[in-house]
């Protein structure tokens, strides 16, 4: 599959994810999708990221903001159903809430 095809499939799954999260009672707002190499270098330097191999650079990752009752939700337990749904959509989909370096709002498709 080409990178463009992966990006398109990833975005379709992201739409499904947002719809599912809304069904589960979350209000979802956008975060970061595309990232430059220069921006990634800044994130690594400041400790916000641990890798220069971010899938954001390939535009197959997105950070989303989830709210319940007007409050930002950032814990793994509350967002686990959303993460599990994401991973059920495609075998290449990964949720950052399951990583050693926990990144709860991060959803990606490995390419």
CNS distance restraints for C-alpha pairs under 8 A (distance, minus, plus):
assign (resid   1 and name CA) (resid   5 and name CA) 6.12 0.50 0.50
assign (resid   1 and name CA) (resid   6 and name CA) 6.58 0.50 0.50
assign (resid   2 and name CA) (resid   6 and name CA) 6.26 0.50 0.50
assign (resid   3 and name CA) (resid   7 and name CA) 6.06 0.50 0.50
assign (resid   3 and name CA) (resid  58 and name CA) 7.83 0.50 0.50
assign (resid   3 and name CA) (resid 111 and name CA) 7.43 0.50 0.50
assign (resid   4 and name CA) (resid   8 and name CA) 6.16 0.50 0.50
assign (resid   5 and name CA) (resid   9 and name CA) 6.14 0.50 0.50
assign (resid   6 and name CA) (resid  10 and name CA) 5.94 0.50 0.50
assign (resid   6 and name CA) (resid  60 and name CA) 7.31 0.50 0.50
assign (resid   6 and name CA) (resid 109 and name CA) 7.87 0.50 0.50
assign (resid   6 and name CA) (resid 111 and name CA) 7.15 0.50 0.50
assign (resid   7 and name CA) (resid  11 and name CA) 6.23 0.50 0.50
assign (resid   7 and name CA) (resid  58 and name CA) 7.98 0.50 0.50
assign (resid   7 and name CA) (resid  59 and name CA) 6.40 0.50 0.50
assign (resid   7 and name CA) (resid  60 and name CA) 5.49 0.50 0.50
assign (resid   8 and name CA) (resid  12 and name CA) 6.36 0.50 0.50
assign (resid   9 and name CA) (resid  13 and name CA) 6.31 0.50 0.50
assign (resid  10 and name CA) (resid  14 and name CA) 6.15 0.50 0.50
assign (resid  10 and name CA) (resid  60 and name CA) 6.06 0.50 0.50
assign (resid  10 and name CA) (resid  61 and name CA) 7.93 0.50 0.50
assign (resid  10 and name CA) (resid 108 and name CA) 7.67 0.50 0.50
assign (resid  10 and name CA) (resid 109 and name CA) 6.26 0.50 0.50
assign (resid  11 and name CA) (resid  15 and name CA) 6.27 0.50 0.50
assign (resid  11 and name CA) (resid  60 and name CA) 7.76 0.50 0.50
assign (resid  12 and name CA) (resid  16 and name CA) 6.53 0.50 0.50
assign (resid  13 and name CA) (resid  17 and name CA) 6.13 0.50 0.50
assign (resid  13 and name CA) (resid  86 and name CA) 7.64 0.50 0.50
assign (resid  13 and name CA) (resid  89 and name CA) 6.86 0.50 0.50
assign (resid  14 and name CA) (resid  18 and name CA) 6.23 0.50 0.50
assign (resid  15 and name CA) (resid  19 and name CA) 6.27 0.50 0.50
assign (resid  16 and name CA) (resid  20 and name CA) 6.10 0.50 0.50
assign (resid  17 and name CA) (resid  21 and name CA) 6.08 0.50 0.50
assign (resid  17 and name CA) (resid  82 and name CA) 7.25 0.50 0.50
assign (resid  17 and name CA) (resid  85 and name CA) 7.26 0.50 0.50
assign (resid  17 and name CA) (resid  86 and name CA) 6.11 0.50 0.50
assign (resid  18 and name CA) (resid  22 and name CA) 6.15 0.50 0.50
assign (resid  18 and name CA) (resid  28 and name CA) 6.64 0.50 0.50
assign (resid  19 and name CA) (resid  23 and name CA) 6.29 0.50 0.50
assign (resid  20 and name CA) (resid  24 and name CA) 6.27 0.50 0.50
assign (resid  20 and name CA) (resid  82 and name CA) 7.40 0.50 0.50
assign (resid  20 and name CA) (resid  85 and name CA) 7.92 0.50 0.50
assign (resid  21 and name CA) (resid  25 and name CA) 6.53 0.50 0.50
assign (resid  21 and name CA) (resid  26 and name CA) 5.48 0.50 0.50
assign (resid  21 and name CA) (resid  27 and name CA) 7.51 0.50 0.50
assign (resid  21 and name CA) (resid  28 and name CA) 7.30 0.50 0.50
assign (resid  21 and name CA) (resid  82 and name CA) 6.08 0.50 0.50
assign (resid  22 and name CA) (resid  26 and name CA) 4.89 0.50 0.50
assign (resid  22 and name CA) (resid  27 and name CA) 5.92 0.50 0.50
assign (resid  22 and name CA) (resid  28 and name CA) 6.98 0.50 0.50
assign (resid  25 and name CA) (resid  68 and name CA) 6.94 0.50 0.50
assign (resid  26 and name CA) (resid  66 and name CA) 5.94 0.50 0.50
assign (resid  26 and name CA) (resid  67 and name CA) 5.45 0.50 0.50
assign (resid  26 and name CA) (resid  68 and name CA) 5.32 0.50 0.50
assign (resid  27 and name CA) (resid  66 and name CA) 5.76 0.50 0.50
assign (resid  27 and name CA) (resid  67 and name CA) 5.00 0.50 0.50
assign (resid  27 and name CA) (resid  68 and name CA) 6.45 0.50 0.50
assign (resid  28 and name CA) (resid  64 and name CA) 6.76 0.50 0.50
assign (resid  28 and name CA) (resid  65 and name CA) 5.58 0.50 0.50
assign (resid  28 and name CA) (resid  66 and name CA) 4.79 0.50 0.50
assign (resid  28 and name CA) (resid  67 and name CA) 6.38 0.50 0.50
assign (resid  29 and name CA) (resid  64 and name CA) 6.03 0.50 0.50
assign (resid  29 and name CA) (resid  65 and name CA) 5.07 0.50 0.50
assign (resid  29 and name CA) (resid  66 and name CA) 6.66 0.50 0.50
assign (resid  30 and name CA) (resid  63 and name CA) 7.03 0.50 0.50
assign (resid  30 and name CA) (resid  64 and name CA) 5.03 0.50 0.50
assign (resid  30 and name CA) (resid  65 and name CA) 6.15 0.50 0.50
assign (resid  31 and name CA) (resid  62 and name CA) 6.87 0.50 0.50
assign (resid  31 and name CA) (resid  63 and name CA) 4.87 0.50 0.50
assign (resid  31 and name CA) (resid  64 and name CA) 4.81 0.50 0.50
assign (resid  31 and name CA) (resid  65 and name CA) 6.36 0.50 0.50
assign (resid  32 and name CA) (resid  62 and name CA) 5.60 0.50 0.50
assign (resid  32 and name CA) (resid  63 and name CA) 5.14 0.50 0.50
assign (resid  32 and name CA) (resid  64 and name CA) 7.28 0.50 0.50
assign (resid  33 and name CA) (resid  56 and name CA) 5.94 0.50 0.50
assign (resid  33 and name CA) (resid  59 and name CA) 6.10 0.50 0.50
assign (resid  33 and name CA) (resid  60 and name CA) 7.54 0.50 0.50
assign (resid  33 and name CA) (resid  61 and name CA) 5.86 0.50 0.50
assign (resid  33 and name CA) (resid  62 and name CA) 4.43 0.50 0.50
assign (resid  33 and name CA) (resid  63 and name CA) 6.54 0.50 0.50
assign (resid  34 and name CA) (resid  56 and name CA) 5.28 0.50 0.50
assign (resid  34 and name CA) (resid  57 and name CA) 6.00 0.50 0.50
assign (resid  34 and name CA) (resid  58 and name CA) 7.34 0.50 0.50
assign (resid  34 and name CA) (resid  59 and name CA) 5.01 0.50 0.50
assign (resid  34 and name CA) (resid  61 and name CA) 7.69 0.50 0.50
assign (resid  34 and name CA) (resid  62 and name CA) 7.80 0.50 0.50
assign (resid  35 and name CA) (resid  39 and name CA) 6.27 0.50 0.50
assign (resid  35 and name CA) (resid  40 and name CA) 6.75 0.50 0.50
assign (resid  35 and name CA) (resid  56 and name CA) 5.35 0.50 0.50
assign (resid  35 and name CA) (resid  57 and name CA) 4.92 0.50 0.50
assign (resid  35 and name CA) (resid  59 and name CA) 7.38 0.50 0.50
assign (resid  36 and name CA) (resid  40 and name CA) 6.29 0.50 0.50
assign (resid  36 and name CA) (resid  57 and name CA) 5.81 0.50 0.50
assign (resid  37 and name CA) (resid  41 and name CA) 6.20 0.50 0.50
assign (resid  37 and name CA) (resid  52 and name CA) 7.70 0.50 0.50
assign (resid  37 and name CA) (resid  57 and name CA) 6.63 0.50 0.50
assign (resid  38 and name CA) (resid  42 and name CA) 6.53 0.50 0.50
assign (resid  39 and name CA) (resid  43 and name CA) 6.39 0.50 0.50
assign (resid  40 and name CA) (resid  44 and name CA) 6.23 0.50 0.50
assign (resid  40 and name CA) (resid  49 and name CA) 7.61 0.50 0.50
assign (resid  40 and name CA) (resid  52 and name CA) 6.28 0.50 0.50
assign (resid  40 and name CA) (resid  54 and name CA) 7.44 0.50 0.50
assign (resid  40 and name CA) (resid  57 and name CA) 7.95 0.50 0.50
assign (resid  41 and name CA) (resid  45 and name CA) 6.08 0.50 0.50
assign (resid  41 and name CA) (resid  52 and name CA) 6.73 0.50 0.50
assign (resid  42 and name CA) (resid  46 and name CA) 6.14 0.50 0.50
assign (resid  43 and name CA) (resid  47 and name CA) 5.99 0.50 0.50
assign (resid  43 and name CA) (resid  48 and name CA) 4.79 0.50 0.50
assign (resid  43 and name CA) (resid  49 and name CA) 5.22 0.50 0.50
assign (resid  44 and name CA) (resid  48 and name CA) 5.95 0.50 0.50
assign (resid  44 and name CA) (resid  49 and name CA) 4.73 0.50 0.50
assign (resid  44 and name CA) (resid  50 and name CA) 5.55 0.50 0.50
assign (resid  44 and name CA) (resid  51 and name CA) 6.35 0.50 0.50
assign (resid  44 and name CA) (resid  52 and name CA) 7.04 0.50 0.50
assign (resid  53 and name CA) (resid  57 and name CA) 7.83 0.50 0.50
assign (resid  54 and name CA) (resid  58 and name CA) 7.69 0.50 0.50
assign (resid  55 and name CA) (resid  59 and name CA) 6.41 0.50 0.50
assign (resid  55 and name CA) (resid  60 and name CA) 5.64 0.50 0.50
assign (resid  55 and name CA) (resid  61 and name CA) 5.54 0.50 0.50
assign (resid  55 and name CA) (resid 108 and name CA) 6.91 0.50 0.50
assign (resid  55 and name CA) (resid 109 and name CA) 7.69 0.50 0.50
assign (resid  55 and name CA) (resid 110 and name CA) 7.05 0.50 0.50
assign (resid  55 and name CA) (resid 111 and name CA) 7.77 0.50 0.50
assign (resid  56 and name CA) (resid  60 and name CA) 5.80 0.50 0.50
assign (resid  56 and name CA) (resid  61 and name CA) 4.80 0.50 0.50
assign (resid  56 and name CA) (resid  62 and name CA) 6.88 0.50 0.50
assign (resid  60 and name CA) (resid 108 and name CA) 5.70 0.50 0.50
assign (resid  60 and name CA) (resid 109 and name CA) 5.57 0.50 0.50
assign (resid  60 and name CA) (resid 110 and name CA) 7.33 0.50 0.50
assign (resid  60 and name CA) (resid 111 and name CA) 7.70 0.50 0.50
assign (resid  61 and name CA) (resid 106 and name CA) 7.01 0.50 0.50
assign (resid  61 and name CA) (resid 107 and name CA) 5.59 0.50 0.50
assign (resid  61 and name CA) (resid 108 and name CA) 4.02 0.50 0.50
assign (resid  61 and name CA) (resid 109 and name CA) 6.40 0.50 0.50
assign (resid  62 and name CA) (resid 105 and name CA) 7.97 0.50 0.50
assign (resid  62 and name CA) (resid 106 and name CA) 5.79 0.50 0.50
assign (resid  62 and name CA) (resid 107 and name CA) 5.44 0.50 0.50
assign (resid  62 and name CA) (resid 108 and name CA) 6.36 0.50 0.50
assign (resid  63 and name CA) (resid 105 and name CA) 5.00 0.50 0.50
assign (resid  63 and name CA) (resid 106 and name CA) 4.45 0.50 0.50
assign (resid  63 and name CA) (resid 107 and name CA) 6.35 0.50 0.50
assign (resid  64 and name CA) (resid 105 and name CA) 5.17 0.50 0.50
assign (resid  64 and name CA) (resid 106 and name CA) 6.71 0.50 0.50
assign (resid  65 and name CA) (resid  72 and name CA) 7.05 0.50 0.50
assign (resid  65 and name CA) (resid  73 and name CA) 7.66 0.50 0.50
assign (resid  65 and name CA) (resid 105 and name CA) 6.33 0.50 0.50
assign (resid  66 and name CA) (resid  72 and name CA) 5.85 0.50 0.50
assign (resid  66 and name CA) (resid  73 and name CA) 5.49 0.50 0.50
assign (resid  66 and name CA) (resid  74 and name CA) 7.44 0.50 0.50
assign (resid  66 and name CA) (resid 105 and name CA) 7.78 0.50 0.50
assign (resid  67 and name CA) (resid  71 and name CA) 5.16 0.50 0.50
assign (resid  67 and name CA) (resid  72 and name CA) 4.43 0.50 0.50
assign (resid  67 and name CA) (resid  73 and name CA) 5.36 0.50 0.50
assign (resid  68 and name CA) (resid  72 and name CA) 6.68 0.50 0.50
assign (resid  68 and name CA) (resid  73 and name CA) 6.64 0.50 0.50
assign (resid  73 and name CA) (resid  78 and name CA) 7.43 0.50 0.50
assign (resid  73 and name CA) (resid  79 and name CA) 7.67 0.50 0.50
assign (resid  74 and name CA) (resid  78 and name CA) 7.86 0.50 0.50
assign (resid  74 and name CA) (resid  79 and name CA) 7.49 0.50 0.50
assign (resid  74 and name CA) (resid 104 and name CA) 6.31 0.50 0.50
assign (resid  74 and name CA) (resid 105 and name CA) 7.21 0.50 0.50
assign (resid  75 and name CA) (resid  79 and name CA) 6.43 0.50 0.50
assign (resid  75 and name CA) (resid 104 and name CA) 6.86 0.50 0.50
assign (resid  76 and name CA) (resid  80 and name CA) 5.66 0.50 0.50
assign (resid  76 and name CA) (resid  97 and name CA) 5.76 0.50 0.50
assign (resid  76 and name CA) (resid 104 and name CA) 6.24 0.50 0.50
assign (resid  79 and name CA) (resid  83 and name CA) 6.31 0.50 0.50
assign (resid  79 and name CA) (resid 104 and name CA) 7.67 0.50 0.50
assign (resid  80 and name CA) (resid  84 and name CA) 5.96 0.50 0.50
assign (resid  80 and name CA) (resid  97 and name CA) 7.55 0.50 0.50
assign (resid  81 and name CA) (resid  85 and name CA) 6.08 0.50 0.50
assign (resid  82 and name CA) (resid  86 and name CA) 6.24 0.50 0.50
assign (resid  83 and name CA) (resid  87 and name CA) 6.33 0.50 0.50
assign (resid  83 and name CA) (resid  94 and name CA) 7.96 0.50 0.50
assign (resid  83 and name CA) (resid  95 and name CA) 5.47 0.50 0.50
assign (resid  83 and name CA) (resid  97 and name CA) 7.13 0.50 0.50
assign (resid  83 and name CA) (resid 107 and name CA) 7.84 0.50 0.50
assign (resid  84 and name CA) (resid  88 and name CA) 6.18 0.50 0.50
assign (resid  84 and name CA) (resid  95 and name CA) 7.83 0.50 0.50
assign (resid  85 and name CA) (resid  89 and name CA) 6.58 0.50 0.50
assign (resid  86 and name CA) (resid  90 and name CA) 7.63 0.50 0.50
assign (resid  86 and name CA) (resid  93 and name CA) 6.50 0.50 0.50
assign (resid  86 and name CA) (resid  94 and name CA) 7.25 0.50 0.50
assign (resid  86 and name CA) (resid  95 and name CA) 7.05 0.50 0.50
assign (resid  86 and name CA) (resid 107 and name CA) 7.55 0.50 0.50
assign (resid  87 and name CA) (resid  91 and name CA) 6.62 0.50 0.50
assign (resid  87 and name CA) (resid  92 and name CA) 7.65 0.50 0.50
assign (resid  87 and name CA) (resid  93 and name CA) 4.99 0.50 0.50
assign (resid  87 and name CA) (resid  94 and name CA) 5.66 0.50 0.50
assign (resid  87 and name CA) (resid  95 and name CA) 6.80 0.50 0.50
assign (resid  88 and name CA) (resid  93 and name CA) 7.76 0.50 0.50
assign (resid  89 and name CA) (resid  93 and name CA) 7.11 0.50 0.50
assign (resid  92 and name CA) (resid 109 and name CA) 5.19 0.50 0.50
assign (resid  92 and name CA) (resid 110 and name CA) 5.35 0.50 0.50
assign (resid  92 and name CA) (resid 111 and name CA) 7.74 0.50 0.50
assign (resid  93 and name CA) (resid 107 and name CA) 7.28 0.50 0.50
assign (resid  93 and name CA) (resid 108 and name CA) 5.64 0.50 0.50
assign (resid  93 and name CA) (resid 109 and name CA) 4.35 0.50 0.50
assign (resid  93 and name CA) (resid 110 and name CA) 6.53 0.50 0.50
assign (resid  94 and name CA) (resid 107 and name CA) 5.99 0.50 0.50
assign (resid  94 and name CA) (resid 108 and name CA) 5.35 0.50 0.50
assign (resid  94 and name CA) (resid 109 and name CA) 6.14 0.50 0.50
assign (resid  94 and name CA) (resid 110 and name CA) 7.38 0.50 0.50
assign (resid  95 and name CA) (resid  99 and name CA) 7.69 0.50 0.50
assign (resid  95 and name CA) (resid 103 and name CA) 7.98 0.50 0.50
assign (resid  95 and name CA) (resid 104 and name CA) 7.37 0.50 0.50
assign (resid  95 and name CA) (resid 106 and name CA) 6.06 0.50 0.50
assign (resid  95 and name CA) (resid 107 and name CA) 4.77 0.50 0.50
assign (resid  95 and name CA) (resid 108 and name CA) 6.53 0.50 0.50
assign (resid  96 and name CA) (resid 101 and name CA) 7.88 0.50 0.50
assign (resid  96 and name CA) (resid 102 and name CA) 5.79 0.50 0.50
assign (resid  96 and name CA) (resid 103 and name CA) 4.47 0.50 0.50
assign (resid  96 and name CA) (resid 104 and name CA) 5.30 0.50 0.50
assign (resid  96 and name CA) (resid 105 and name CA) 6.95 0.50 0.50
assign (resid  96 and name CA) (resid 106 and name CA) 5.04 0.50 0.50
assign (resid  96 and name CA) (resid 107 and name CA) 6.19 0.50 0.50
assign (resid  96 and name CA) (resid 108 and name CA) 7.98 0.50 0.50
assign (resid  97 and name CA) (resid 102 and name CA) 5.17 0.50 0.50
assign (resid  97 and name CA) (resid 103 and name CA) 5.30 0.50 0.50
assign (resid  97 and name CA) (resid 104 and name CA) 4.22 0.50 0.50
assign (resid  97 and name CA) (resid 105 and name CA) 7.38 0.50 0.50
assign (resid  97 and name CA) (resid 106 and name CA) 7.39 0.50 0.50
assign (resid  98 and name CA) (resid 102 and name CA) 6.45 0.50 0.50
assign (resid  98 and name CA) (resid 103 and name CA) 8.00 0.50 0.50
assign (resid  98 and name CA) (resid 104 and name CA) 7.98 0.50 0.50
assign (resid  99 and name CA) (resid 103 and name CA) 7.08 0.50 0.50
